[in-house]
Amino acid sequence: MNHVLVVGGTGAMGRHVVQRLLATTDATVTVPTRRPESAHAAALAATAPDRVRLVRSAPATLEALIGQVDRVFANTDFFATGSAVGEYRQGLHLLAAAERAGVERFIWSSLDSAVSLTGRPVPHFDSKAAVAAHIGLVRSEEMLRKETDGWYTDHVSILTTAPYFENLRDRLTPRPDGQGGLAFKLPLGAAHYPLVALDDIAWFTCHMFDNWQSWGARDLAVIGKTASPATRSPPPSPRSRAPPAPTSRCRTTNCAPQCPTSATTTQRCSSSSPTVISAPETGTSTSCAACTPP
């Protein structure tokens, strides 16, 4: 039986990860939280009182907890620190404590670096991406030193995700369009808005824990079907109607020529060594992919 520490376990992503762990494994789960008496925390603990433990979080407490677990999933809360540097330091502190404790499997939940990709900073993206960059830097040092069991190389994986589809329901709700309908209005221009479902993040987290670094890379980056700026079109016919669940696609490595998303996206596969992953529980087909525009 594994003991998993889920940092951020009472948040939107963390709750889904905890629920997935409870549903598909026999692991016990510890969740540090600033407010164990909150409704979210109490509801989470009530789902499996004999397997979920809530602990009031503090730096000293967190380090002690890390020493008691086999696995860590860390999704830190930028908005709790209100500082990009603060979240970066928090991530480094968690990693250092886990390395000292010899944690077997550590997953860092990351986002893409907005400042690197666009030249424009987005603090709550860039802070997580900076921790991911630190992980890569230490891996380079371990390679340079020819370490045979480098902790950052063999015991840390990065799961890079994106904004949630659920945000379109909870935070970015549609507004009346003046024509009797509702429209999502986002400042995208001609760009696309990559999203991912929380259930899919939880699925990939458990897949990574249970199939450690077995997908041809150390890290995974996943998104769902890209939501493009809205254009008016007639509703699809029953034959062509899209399935209700989003389709997530791993965008890391080994894109599959038979990738189920290739018929419904504007991406084409570019690898001759496919590796396909599927998430049947969520009605989602996924593929390890390193796709390039057609």
Backbone as CSV, one residue per row, in Angstrom:
resi,resn,N_x,N_y,N_z,CA_x,CA_y,CA_z,C_x,C_y,C_z
1,MET,0.842,-1.197,0.000,0.000,0.000,0.000,0.872,1.241,0.000
2,ASN,0.598,2.151,-0.927,1.366,3.384,-1.013,0.733,4.476,-0.168
3,HIS,1.585,5.391,0.263,1.127,6.563,1.009,1.490,7.780,0.165
4,VAL,0.465,8.537,-0.253,0.657,9.643,-1.181,0.363,10.957,-0.483
5,LEU,1.264,11.906,-0.632,1.039,13.273,-0.165,0.573,14.090,-1.358
6,VAL,-0.598,14.710,-1.255,-1.134,15.533,-2.331,-1.125,16.985,-1.874
7,VAL,-0.143,17.725,-2.341,-0.045,19.148,-2.026,-1.016,19.892,-2.938
8,GLY,-1.913,20.644,-2.344,-2.983,21.275,-3.111,-4.202,20.377,-3.220
9,GLY,-4.323,19.421,-2.308,-5.366,18.406,-2.391,-6.777,18.898,-2.178
10,THR,-6.959,20.097,-1.623,-8.317,20.622,-1.461,-8.695,21.575,-2.590
11,GLY,-7.786,21.829,-3.522,-8.080,22.688,-4.660,-8.784,21.920,-5.775
12,ALA,-9.077,22.618,-6.855,-9.839,22.011,-7.954,-9.111,20.796,-8.528
13,MET,-7.838,20.948,-8.874,-7.084,19.829,-9.436,-6.824,18.771,-8.385
14,GLY,-6.376,19.190,-7.225,-5.997,18.239,-6.182,-7.133,17.343,-5.739
15,ARG,-8.349,17.902,-5.648,-9.497,17.082,-5.245,-9.739,15.958,-6.243
16,HIS,-9.607,16.273,-7.531,-9.807,15.230,-8.545,-8.719,14.167,-8.455
17,VAL,-7.486,14.574,-8.180,-6.398,13.603,-8.030,-6.655,12.703,-6.834
18,VAL,-7.052,13.290,-5.700,-7.343,12.495,-4.510,-8.468,11.505,-4.794
19,GLN,-9.541,11.975,-5.407,-10.677,11.099,-5.689,-10.283,9.962,-6.625
20,ARG,-9.429,10.262,-7.587,-8.975,9.215,-8.508,-8.107,8.185,-7.779
21,LEU,-7.228,8.651,-6.913,-6.402,7.740,-6.130,-7.266,6.828,-5.269
22,LEU,-8.293,7.392,-4.655,-9.173,6.603,-3.790,-9.963,5.587,-4.601
23,ALA,-10.356,5.961,-5.811,-11.213,5.093,-6.626,-10.450,3.966,-7.300
24,THR,-9.167,4.159,-7.571,-8.446,3.196,-8.410,-7.252,2.548,-7.718
25,THR,-6.921,2.953,-6.515,-5.794,2.360,-5.793,-6.211,2.118,-4.343
26,ASP,-5.343,1.455,-3.609,-5.594,1.270,-2.174,-4.732,2.214,-1.343
27,ALA,-4.217,3.256,-1.965,-3.307,4.182,-1.287,-4.009,4.952,-0.171
28,THR,-3.243,5.288,0.840,-3.689,6.270,1.816,-3.172,7.635,1.366
29,VAL,-3.938,8.677,1.640,-3.647,9.995,1.107,-3.600,11.009,2.238
30,THR,-2.530,11.768,2.290,-2.410,12.873,3.235,-2.504,14.180,2.473
31,VAL,-3.339,15.089,2.988,-3.572,16.368,2.330,-3.273,17.500,3.314
32,PRO,-2.179,18.242,3.096,-1.946,19.423,3.921,-2.847,20.558,3.468
33,THR,-3.404,21.300,4.387,-4.304,22.390,4.039,-4.228,23.481,5.093
34,ARG,-4.372,24.712,4.636,-4.345,25.839,5.579,-5.585,25.842,6.464
35,ARG,-6.686,25.267,5.965,-7.945,25.303,6.704,-8.599,23.915,6.690
36,PRO,-8.143,23.010,7.545,-8.751,21.670,7.566,-10.217,21.681,7.976
37,GLU,-10.668,22.792,8.586,-12.067,22.880,8.997,-12.982,23.390,7.886
38,SER,-12.428,23.753,6.732,-13.234,24.309,5.647,-14.174,23.246,5.076
39,ALA,-15.217,23.720,4.388,-16.200,22.801,3.816,-15.557,21.886,2.776
40,HIS,-14.667,22.450,1.922,-14.002,21.643,0.906,-13.172,20.530,1.543
41,ALA,-12.417,20.900,2.585,-11.555,19.922,3.240,-12.376,18.852,3.940
42,ALA,-13.420,19.265,4.633,-14.258,18.302,5.349,-14.945,17.343,4.383
43,ALA,-15.428,17.866,3.269,-16.088,17.005,2.286,-15.110,16.002,1.691
44,LEU,-13.880,16.448,1.462,-12.867,15.545,0.910,-12.562,14.422,1.894
45,ALA,-12.368,14.768,3.145,-12.056,13.752,4.158,-13.206,12.772,4.332
46,ALA,-14.432,13.264,4.177,-15.599,12.410,4.386,-15.749,11.348,3.312
47,THR,-15.098,11.519,2.158,-15.221,10.530,1.088,-14.590,9.196,1.469
48,ALA,-13.560,9.233,2.309,-12.899,7.997,2.756,-12.184,8.292,4.072
49,PRO,-12.925,8.372,5.175,-12.331,8.780,6.452,-11.168,7.905,6.910
50,ASP,-11.170,6.637,6.491,-10.106,5.732,6.908,-8.865,5.812,6.034
51,ARG,-8.952,6.600,4.928,-7.809,6.660,4.001,-7.310,8.074,3.734
52,VAL,-8.097,9.068,4.070,-7.702,10.457,3.829,-7.423,11.142,5.158
53,ARG,-6.238,11.732,5.253,-5.862,12.454,6.471,-5.588,13.906,6.126
54,LEU,-6.268,14.815,6.797,-6.042,16.243,6.635,-5.089,16.723,7.717
55,VAL,-4.117,17.531,7.317,-3.134,18.059,8.259,-2.995,19.552,8.010
56,ARG,-3.042,20.338,9.082,-2.860,21.775,8.920,-1.435,22.041,8.423
57,SER,-1.344,22.771,7.327,-0.046,22.948,6.679,0.771,24.042,7.342
58,ALA,2.062,23.771,7.407,3.079,24.721,7.871,4.392,24.177,7.344
59,PRO,5.389,25.049,7.103,6.649,24.566,6.519,7.259,23.396,7.273
60,ALA,7.319,23.474,8.598,7.922,22.390,9.374,7.072,21.125,9.286
61,THR,5.762,21.292,9.353,4.860,20.144,9.260,4.998,19.457,7.914
62,LEU,5.083,20.248,6.845,5.157,19.697,5.503,6.405,18.845,5.325
63,GLU,7.533,19.327,5.834,8.766,18.557,5.699,8.663,17.236,6.446
64,ALA,8.031,17.247,7.614,7.848,16.006,8.366,6.927,15.044,7.619
65,LEU,5.879,15.588,6.994,4.952,14.735,6.253,5.632,14.072,5.065
66,ILE,6.470,14.824,4.369,7.169,14.270,3.206,8.016,13.074,3.608
67,GLY,8.560,13.105,4.810,9.374,11.995,5.286,8.583,10.736,5.584
68,GLN,7.252,10.815,5.526,6.406,9.670,5.869,5.729,9.038,4.649
69,VAL,5.992,9.561,3.455,5.239,9.096,2.286,6.162,8.480,1.238
70,ASP,5.545,7.733,0.313,6.281,7.129,-0.797,6.219,7.990,-2.051
71,ARG,5.086,8.724,-2.190,4.843,9.472,-3.410,4.315,10.861,-3.067
72,VAL,4.621,11.809,-3.930,4.143,13.181,-3.755,3.587,13.685,-5.077
73,PHE,2.407,14.274,-5.024,1.877,15.058,-6.135,1.784,16.494,-5.639
74,ALA,2.470,17.407,-6.308,2.551,18.789,-5.832,1.948,19.743,-6.849
75,ASN,0.823,20.337,-6.474,0.217,21.415,-7.258,0.086,22.613,-6.316
76,THR,1.109,23.424,-6.277,1.145,24.545,-5.342,0.178,25.640,-5.769
77,ASP,-0.202,26.468,-4.802,-1.204,27.512,-5.018,-0.521,28.866,-5.125
78,PHE,-0.366,29.334,-6.367,0.254,30.643,-6.568,-0.489,31.731,-5.811
79,PHE,-1.805,31.672,-5.801,-2.602,32.756,-5.250,-2.524,32.802,-3.720
80,ALA,-2.065,31.715,-3.105,-1.846,31.739,-1.661,-0.583,32.519,-1.308
81,THR,0.399,32.470,-2.210,1.635,33.220,-1.954,1.556,34.620,-2.535
82,GLY,0.825,34.764,-3.665,0.726,36.068,-4.319,2.045,36.539,-4.883
83,SER,2.950,35.594,-5.151,4.289,35.961,-5.607,4.835,34.857,-6.503
84,ALA,5.323,35.230,-7.680,5.936,34.245,-8.562,7.195,33.664,-7.921
85,VAL,8.001,34.531,-7.326,9.217,34.057,-6.659,8.855,33.211,-5.446
86,GLY,7.785,33.613,-4.747,7.362,32.847,-3.577,6.944,31.433,-3.932
87,GLU,6.167,31.275,-5.015,5.768,29.930,-5.412,6.971,29.132,-5.914
88,TYR,7.869,29.790,-6.614,9.092,29.129,-7.078,9.884,28.585,-5.885
89,ARG,10.057,29.394,-4.865,10.804,28.945,-3.688,10.075,27.815,-2.973
90,GLN,8.748,27.896,-2.936,7.971,26.825,-2.322,8.195,25.508,-3.062
91,GLY,8.198,25.558,-4.389,8.437,24.352,-5.171,9.818,23.766,-4.912
92,LEU,10.824,24.625,-4.865,12.183,24.149,-4.599,12.300,23.552,-3.202
93,HIS,11.595,24.157,-2.245,11.614,23.626,-0.873,11.002,22.221,-0.835
94,LEU,9.874,22.023,-1.532,9.248,20.704,-1.571,10.172,19.668,-2.201
95,LEU,10.795,20.040,-3.305,11.705,19.118,-3.980,12.892,18.754,-3.101
96,ALA,13.476,19.746,-2.458,14.645,19.481,-1.608,14.269,18.576,-0.443
97,ALA,13.100,18.822,0.153,12.662,17.979,1.268,12.399,16.552,0.802
98,ALA,11.800,16.400,-0.385,11.517,15.065,-0.904,12.799,14.321,-1.257
99,GLU,13.784,15.050,-1.785,15.061,14.410,-2.082,15.729,13.926,-0.805
100,ARG,15.729,14.767,0.222,16.334,14.352,1.499,15.636,13.122,2.076
101,ALA,14.316,13.057,1.895,13.550,11.941,2.448,13.613,10.693,1.576
102,GLY,14.137,10.840,0.372,14.213,9.695,-0.525,12.859,9.274,-1.080
103,VAL,11.979,10.241,-1.339,10.676,9.930,-1.911,10.868,9.222,-3.253
104,GLU,10.136,8.134,-3.446,10.334,7.311,-4.642,9.798,7.965,-5.911
105,ARG,8.631,8.617,-5.815,8.007,9.183,-7.015,7.402,10.544,-6.668
106,PHE,7.874,11.546,-7.354,7.444,12.928,-7.110,6.962,13.512,-8.435
107,ILE,5.709,13.947,-8.476,5.157,14.588,-9.680,4.968,16.070,-9.400
108,TRP,5.623,16.898,-10.220,5.451,18.345,-10.135,4.420,18.774,-11.173
109,SER,3.330,19.381,-10.715,2.287,19.878,-11.611,2.688,21.260,-12.111
110,SER,2.885,21.358,-13.423,3.430,22.584,-13.996,2.513,23.156,-15.066
111,LEU,2.887,24.343,-15.523,2.241,25.008,-16.653,3.333,25.482,-17.598
112,ASP,2.962,25.790,-18.824,3.939,26.318,-19.765,4.445,27.686,-19.315
113,SER,5.661,28.018,-19.711,6.236,29.327,-19.399,5.706,30.350,-20.392
114,ALA,4.799,31.199,-19.941,4.224,32.220,-20.827,5.286,33.206,-21.282
115,VAL,6.166,33.599,-20.375,7.166,34.601,-20.733,8.148,34.045,-21.764
116,SER,8.442,32.748,-21.702,9.354,32.147,-22.679,8.686,31.993,-24.037
117,LEU,7.391,31.646,-24.043,6.700,31.380,-25.302,6.236,32.649,-26.004
118,THR,5.872,33.655,-25.227,5.254,34.848,-25.815,6.015,36.134,-25.555
119,GLY,6.961,36.100,-24.617,7.645,37.330,-24.227,6.859,38.162,-23.236
120,ARG,5.667,37.685,-22.871,4.827,38.407,-21.923,4.615,37.541,-20.686
121,PRO,4.956,38.038,-19.518,4.840,37.211,-18.315,3.403,36.971,-17.892
122,VAL,3.151,35.781,-17.416,1.918,35.426,-16.709,2.392,34.777,-15.410
123,PRO,2.391,35.502,-14.307,3.095,35.045,-13.097,2.733,33.642,-12.635
124,HIS,1.436,33.289,-12.628,1.075,31.982,-12.071,1.396,30.844,-13.030
125,PHE,1.688,31.135,-14.287,2.260,30.142,-15.191,3.778,30.082,-15.026
126,ASP,4.394,31.238,-15.027,5.860,31.299,-15.073,6.510,30.761,-13.807
127,SER,5.852,30.907,-12.661,6.443,30.403,-11.417,6.514,28.880,-11.425
128,LYS,5.442,28.225,-11.871,5.470,26.760,-11.948,6.470,26.289,-13.010
129,ALA,6.502,26.998,-14.143,7.443,26.628,-15.203,8.886,26.808,-14.751
130,ALA,9.135,27.788,-13.894,10.497,27.999,-13.389,10.951,26.827,-12.533
131,VAL,10.029,26.256,-11.771,10.379,25.060,-10.991,10.691,23.898,-11.929
132,ALA,9.884,23.757,-12.983,10.154,22.703,-13.968,11.527,22.905,-14.609
133,ALA,11.869,24.160,-14.894,13.188,24.442,-15.470,14.294,24.089,-14.483
134,HIS,14.068,24.336,-13.209,15.045,23.956,-12.180,15.246,22.444,-12.165
135,ILE,14.156,21.703,-12.281,14.264,20.241,-12.325,15.138,19.814,-13.502
136,GLY,14.903,20.423,-14.654,15.722,20.105,-15.821,17.179,20.452,-15.626
137,LEU,17.438,21.579,-14.967,18.822,21.989,-14.720,19.543,20.996,-13.817
138,VAL,18.871,20.548,-12.768,19.507,19.592,-11.860,19.709,18.243,-12.558
139,ARG,18.776,17.874,-13.415,18.986,16.648,-14.197,20.250,16.746,-15.043
140,SER,20.480,17.920,-15.622,21.702,18.111,-16.408,22.934,17.950,-15.543
141,GLU,22.865,18.465,-14.325,23.997,18.323,-13.399,24.213,16.861,-13.032
142,GLU,23.123,16.138,-12.808,23.253,14.714,-12.491,23.863,13.945,-13.659
143,MET,23.477,14.298,-14.878,24.066,13.653,-16.050,25.546,13.975,-16.143
144,LEU,25.891,15.236,-15.893,27.284,15.653,-15.962,28.140,14.880,-14.965
145,ARG,27.565,14.632,-13.811,28.292,13.898,-12.769,28.202,12.387,-12.941
146,LYS,27.480,11.944,-13.980,27.314,10.522,-14.275,26.719,9.763,-13.094
147,GLU,25.714,10.384,-12.455,25.036,9.733,-11.349,24.153,8.615,-11.889
148,THR,24.261,7.450,-11.305,23.522,6.285,-11.801,22.082,6.250,-11.289
149,ASP,21.786,6.954,-10.220,20.424,7.018,-9.695,20.141,8.447,-9.238
150,GLY,20.279,9.368,-10.189,20.022,10.763,-9.854,18.576,10.941,-9.432
151,TRP,18.354,11.593,-8.311,16.984,11.680,-7.786,16.087,12.478,-8.726
152,TYR,16.546,13.607,-9.225,15.723,14.428,-10.111,15.496,13.733,-11.459
153,THR,16.436,12.900,-11.858,16.330,12.196,-13.131,15.390,11.010,-13.039
154,ASP,15.526,10.213,-11.991,14.810,8.945,-11.907,13.597,8.964,-10.988
155,HIS,13.464,9.982,-10.158,12.386,9.972,-9.166,11.466,11.192,-9.254
156,VAL,11.672,12.040,-10.241,10.821,13.218,-10.429,10.284,13.224,-11.860
157,SER,9.002,13.480,-11.992,8.391,13.689,-13.304,7.577,14.972,-13.269
158,ILE,7.471,15.616,-14.415,6.718,16.865,-14.534,5.478,16.590,-15.370
159,LEU,4.324,16.976,-14.853,3.069,16.903,-15.600,2.650,18.337,-15.921
160,THR,2.803,18.721,-17.179,2.441,20.076,-17.611,1.038,20.040,-18.195
161,THR,0.170,20.897,-17.654,-1.222,20.892,-18.078,-1.585,22.258,-18.665
162,ALA,-2.804,22.681,-18.484,-3.312,23.901,-19.095,-4.505,24.375,-18.272
163,PRO,-5.097,25.514,-18.612,-6.343,25.912,-17.942,-7.410,24.824,-18.093
164,TYR,-8.351,24.821,-17.191,-9.346,23.755,-17.143,-10.562,24.063,-18.016
165,PHE,-11.110,23.025,-18.648,-12.403,23.184,-19.312,-13.451,23.701,-18.324
166,GLU,-13.338,23.261,-17.084,-14.326,23.651,-16.073,-14.351,25.151,-15.823
167,ASN,-13.270,25.854,-16.181,-13.274,27.316,-16.038,-14.368,27.962,-16.884
168,LEU,-14.713,27.323,-18.002,-15.755,27.871,-18.874,-17.125,27.785,-18.213
169,ARG,-17.222,26.966,-17.204,-18.475,26.838,-16.459,-18.459,27.676,-15.181
170,ASP,-17.297,27.755,-14.545,-17.231,28.358,-13.214,-16.712,29.790,-13.193
171,ARG,-15.751,30.116,-14.077,-15.110,31.432,-13.998,-15.257,32.255,-15.274
172,LEU,-15.308,31.581,-16.397,-15.382,32.280,-17.681,-16.714,31.965,-18.351
173,THR,-17.777,32.162,-17.608,-19.097,31.768,-18.086,-19.527,32.611,-19.283
174,PRO,-20.364,32.048,-20.153,-20.799,32.800,-21.339,-21.737,33.941,-20.964
175,ARG,-21.748,34.953,-21.818,-22.594,36.135,-21.625,-23.589,36.227,-22.779
176,PRO,-24.738,36.920,-22.547,-25.697,37.107,-23.647,-25.031,37.784,-24.842
177,ASP,-25.319,37.282,-26.050,-24.678,37.818,-27.243,-25.539,38.841,-27.975
178,GLY,-26.701,39.177,-27.405,-27.573,40.155,-28.041,-28.425,39.583,-29.142
179,GLN,-28.311,38.314,-29.405,-29.094,37.670,-30.469,-29.872,36.471,-29.929
180,GLY,-30.135,36.528,-28.641,-30.904,35.458,-28.022,-30.085,34.259,-27.611
181,GLY,-28.771,34.361,-27.706,-27.911,33.248,-27.331,-26.877,33.667,-26.308
182,LEU,-25.982,32.773,-26.027,-24.881,33.022,-25.108,-23.570,32.822,-25.860
183,ALA,-22.555,33.593,-25.504,-21.259,33.489,-26.179,-20.138,33.616,-25.161
184,PHE,-19.095,32.835,-25.380,-17.877,32.993,-24.603,-17.053,34.103,-25.252
185,LYS,-16.641,35.059,-24.455,-15.843,36.163,-24.983,-14.495,36.174,-24.277
186,LEU,-13.473,35.815,-25.048,-12.117,35.757,-24.525,-11.201,36.529,-25.461
187,PRO,-10.217,37.237,-24.917,-9.335,38.068,-25.765,-8.275,37.243,-26.473
188,LEU,-8.707,36.375,-27.397,-7.788,35.451,-28.049,-7.279,35.958,-29.391
189,GLY,-8.003,36.881,-30.021,-7.636,37.225,-31.385,-7.813,36.014,-32.274
190,ALA,-6.791,35.699,-33.039,-6.840,34.521,-33.908,-6.198,33.299,-33.257
191,ALA,-5.844,33.424,-31.999,-5.134,32.342,-31.315,-6.099,31.260,-30.852
192,HIS,-5.539,30.169,-30.370,-6.298,29.071,-29.802,-6.131,29.084,-28.286
193,TYR,-7.067,28.444,-27.598,-7.053,28.405,-26.139,-6.973,26.954,-25.698
194,PRO,-5.792,26.423,-25.423,-5.679,25.021,-25.014,-6.259,24.821,-23.616
195,LEU,-7.032,23.773,-23.459,-7.687,23.459,-22.193,-7.536,21.973,-21.905
196,VAL,-7.834,21.604,-20.661,-7.816,20.192,-20.286,-8.829,19.988,-19.175
197,ALA,-9.444,18.816,-19.143,-10.430,18.501,-18.119,-9.744,18.024,-16.845
198,LEU,-10.316,18.383,-15.709,-9.730,17.994,-14.423,-9.700,16.476,-14.254
199,ASP,-10.727,15.781,-14.718,-10.722,14.320,-14.632,-9.568,13.729,-15.423
200,ASP,-9.233,14.347,-16.562,-8.126,13.841,-17.370,-6.784,14.081,-16.683
201,ILE,-6.643,15.220,-16.017,-5.410,15.467,-15.254,-5.242,14.388,-14.190
202,ALA,-6.326,14.079,-13.492,-6.258,13.045,-12.459,-5.899,11.692,-13.063
203,TRP,-6.476,11.381,-14.248,-6.154,10.108,-14.899,-4.665,10.026,-15.229
204,PHE,-4.129,11.089,-15.820,-2.713,11.075,-16.187,-1.817,11.011,-14.956
205,THR,-2.216,11.664,-13.878,-1.423,11.601,-12.649,-1.290,10.167,-12.171
206,CYS,-2.411,9.460,-12.099,-2.363,8.076,-11.629,-1.641,7.181,-12.628
207,HIS,-1.826,7.466,-13.915,-1.089,6.695,-14.928,0.424,6.874,-14.738
208,MET,0.849,8.080,-14.471,2.278,8.334,-14.277,2.798,7.623,-13.036
209,PHE,2.064,7.707,-11.949,2.495,7.020,-10.733,2.615,5.509,-10.957
210,ASP,1.645,4.933,-11.640,1.589,3.472,-11.770,2.460,2.927,-12.892
211,ASN,2.861,3.789,-13.825,3.687,3.346,-14.965,4.900,4.268,-15.073
212,TRP,5.642,4.328,-14.014,6.648,5.366,-13.830,7.648,5.447,-14.975
213,GLN,7.660,6.605,-15.643,8.615,6.926,-16.706,8.744,5.789,-17.722
214,SER,7.595,5.205,-18.085,7.593,4.068,-19.010,7.034,4.441,-20.376
215,TRP,6.797,5.731,-20.633,6.156,6.156,-21.883,7.154,6.761,-22.861
216,GLY,8.433,6.510,-22.648,9.459,6.998,-23.559,10.016,8.347,-23.192
217,ALA,9.629,8.874,-22.030,10.129,10.163,-21.555,9.945,10.212,-20.047
218,ARG,10.535,11.222,-19.433,10.371,11.381,-17.985,9.133,12.195,-17.641
219,ASP,8.725,13.079,-18.538,7.664,14.034,-18.255,6.524,13.882,-19.255
220,LEU,5.378,14.436,-18.911,4.237,14.468,-19.821,3.678,15.885,-19.873
221,ALA,3.183,16.269,-21.031,2.476,17.536,-21.185,1.172,17.217,-21.900
222,VAL,0.055,17.580,-21.307,-1.240,17.164,-21.838,-2.171,18.353,-22.015
223,ILE,-2.952,18.304,-23.091,-4.015,19.267,-23.316,-5.210,18.526,-23.886
224,GLY,-6.366,19.199,-23.890,-7.546,18.636,-24.519,-7.690,19.160,-25.925
225,LYS,-8.835,18.896,-26.529,-9.106,19.470,-27.827,-9.036,20.983,-27.726
226,THR,-8.398,21.600,-28.679,-8.240,23.047,-28.649,-9.564,23.741,-28.921
227,ALA,-9.901,24.705,-28.061,-11.099,25.514,-28.268,-10.705,26.765,-29.031
228,SER,-11.155,26.887,-30.264,-10.827,28.030,-31.104,-11.799,29.165,-30.830
229,PRO,-11.469,30.401,-31.253,-12.431,31.499,-31.119,-13.749,31.127,-31.788
230,ALA,-14.845,31.522,-31.146,-16.169,31.083,-31.594,-16.485,31.595,-32.991
231,THR,-16.998,30.731,-33.817,-17.535,31.125,-35.122,-18.927,30.526,-35.228
232,ARG,-19.858,31.283,-35.762,-21.220,30.792,-35.867,-21.301,29.720,-36.954
233,SER,-21.902,28.593,-36.615,-22.103,27.522,-37.585,-23.331,26.754,-37.146
234,PRO,-24.005,26.065,-38.072,-25.182,25.288,-37.680,-24.781,24.149,-36.764
235,PRO,-25.692,23.701,-35.888,-25.353,22.584,-35.001,-25.036,21.345,-35.811
236,PRO,-24.161,20.477,-35.299,-23.799,19.274,-36.048,-24.981,18.333,-36.179
237,SER,-24.976,17.569,-37.264,-25.999,16.555,-37.446,-25.761,15.432,-36.458
238,PRO,-26.780,14.608,-36.173,-26.592,13.519,-35.209,-25.424,12.622,-35.552
239,ARG,-25.151,12.411,-36.859,-24.043,11.528,-37.237,-22.691,12.132,-36.905
240,SER,-22.601,13.470,-36.996,-21.299,14.102,-36.812,-21.160,14.757,-35.456
241,ARG,-22.161,14.585,-34.583,-22.115,15.251,-33.287,-20.913,14.763,-32.491
242,ALA,-20.187,15.678,-31.896,-18.992,15.320,-31.127,-19.401,14.610,-29.847
243,PRO,-18.575,13.719,-29.329,-18.884,13.062,-28.056,-18.884,14.083,-26.929
244,PRO,-19.640,13.844,-25.852,-19.756,14.834,-24.788,-18.472,15.051,-24.013
245,ALA,-17.630,14.038,-23.896,-16.401,14.205,-23.120,-15.297,14.776,-23.994
246,PRO,-14.450,15.667,-23.452,-13.339,16.189,-24.244,-12.304,15.105,-24.509
247,THR,-11.566,15.265,-25.568,-10.496,14.323,-25.899,-9.170,14.971,-25.580
248,SER,-8.410,14.362,-24.683,-7.137,14.921,-24.288,-6.015,14.269,-25.053
249,ARG,-4.977,15.006,-25.287,-3.864,14.522,-26.092,-2.560,14.860,-25.387
250,CYS,-1.745,13.825,-25.210,-0.429,14.062,-24.641,0.446,14.682,-25.713
251,ARG,1.106,15.798,-25.409,1.882,16.505,-26.418,3.371,16.435,-26.139
252,THR,3.817,15.324,-25.560,5.208,15.221,-25.155,6.085,14.543,-26.189
253,THR,5.793,13.281,-26.528,6.717,12.530,-27.366,6.018,11.371,-28.038
254,ASN,6.604,10.820,-29.084,6.134,9.605,-29.742,4.698,9.714,-30.229
255,CYS,4.439,10.669,-31.095,3.095,10.852,-31.623,2.686,9.646,-32.460
256,ALA,1.463,9.197,-32.278,1.024,7.979,-32.944,0.359,8.271,-34.275
257,PRO,0.797,7.624,-35.379,0.124,7.822,-36.660,-1.355,7.469,-36.606
258,GLN,-1.723,6.463,-35.767,-3.122,6.115,-35.658,-3.805,6.875,-34.538
259,CYS,-3.193,7.958,-34.089,-3.728,8.764,-33.001,-5.193,9.116,-33.252
260,PRO,-6.113,8.819,-32.300,-7.533,9.073,-32.543,-7.876,10.535,-32.691
261,THR,-6.977,11.419,-32.283,-7.286,12.839,-32.428,-6.954,13.362,-33.816
262,SER,-6.219,12.577,-34.627,-5.722,13.117,-35.890,-6.844,13.434,-36.860
263,ALA,-7.983,12.779,-36.708,-9.087,13.036,-37.621,-9.900,14.255,-37.222
264,THR,-9.691,14.743,-36.002,-10.535,15.825,-35.508,-9.755,17.072,-35.159
265,THR,-8.460,17.080,-35.384,-7.657,18.255,-35.090,-6.900,18.674,-36.336
266,THR,-6.259,19.824,-36.277,-5.475,20.304,-37.411,-4.005,19.974,-37.230
267,GLN,-3.721,18.973,-36.383,-2.356,18.537,-36.167,-2.111,17.277,-36.981
268,ARG,-0.880,17.015,-37.340,-0.558,15.724,-37.940,0.573,15.103,-37.145
269,CYS,0.634,13.803,-37.156,1.629,13.094,-36.368,2.974,13.070,-37.079
270,SER,4.047,13.113,-36.309,5.371,13.249,-36.914,6.367,12.212,-36.420
271,SER,5.888,11.163,-35.768,6.811,10.169,-35.235,6.542,8.817,-35.864
272,SER,7.580,8.022,-36.023,7.422,6.679,-36.568,7.337,5.626,-35.483
273,SER,7.408,6.052,-34.206,7.355,5.084,-33.099,6.209,5.457,-32.172
274,PRO,4.991,5.008,-32.500,3.828,5.457,-31.745,3.749,4.839,-30.359
275,THR,3.204,5.592,-29.432,2.842,5.093,-28.120,1.485,5.680,-27.785
276,VAL,0.463,4.844,-27.696,-0.899,5.338,-27.472,-1.318,5.029,-26.050
277,ILE,-1.920,6.001,-25.407,-2.463,5.835,-24.068,-3.941,6.146,-24.152
278,SER,-4.788,5.360,-23.502,-6.214,5.665,-23.517,-6.744,5.726,-22.103
279,ALA,-7.750,6.575,-21.907,-8.383,6.740,-20.606,-9.853,6.368,-20.733
280,PRO,-10.176,5.072,-20.746,-11.556,4.667,-21.013,-12.524,5.099,-19.934
281,GLU,-12.054,5.256,-18.697,-12.961,5.608,-17.607,-13.603,6.965,-17.822
282,THR,-12.900,7.884,-18.469,-13.460,9.208,-18.695,-14.018,9.355,-20.100
283,GLY,-14.047,8.265,-20.849,-14.507,8.354,-22.220,-13.551,9.135,-23.086
284,THR,-12.277,9.104,-22.745,-11.293,9.941,-23.395,-10.208,9.099,-24.035
285,SER,-9.897,9.362,-25.287,-8.765,8.727,-25.941,-7.608,9.700,-25.943
286,THR,-6.432,9.213,-25.646,-5.273,10.089,-25.563,-4.112,9.468,-26.289
287,SER,-3.170,10.292,-26.655,-1.999,9.789,-27.369,-0.784,10.552,-26.979
288,CYS,0.317,9.846,-26.724,1.591,10.528,-26.588,1.918,11.145,-27.936
289,ALA,2.182,12.442,-27.975,2.307,13.085,-29.273,3.328,14.179,-29.275
290,ALA,4.078,14.258,-30.346,4.940,15.412,-30.616,4.529,15.902,-31.989
291,CYS,3.418,16.585,-32.045,2.799,16.925,-33.317,3.313,18.246,-33.854
292,THR,3.296,18.356,-35.149,3.693,19.601,-35.804,2.559,20.085,-36.668
293,PRO,2.440,21.385,-36.899,1.358,21.873,-37.752,1.477,21.281,-39.153
294,PRO,0.330,21.063,-39.823,0.389,20.477,-41.167,0.997,21.458,-42.146
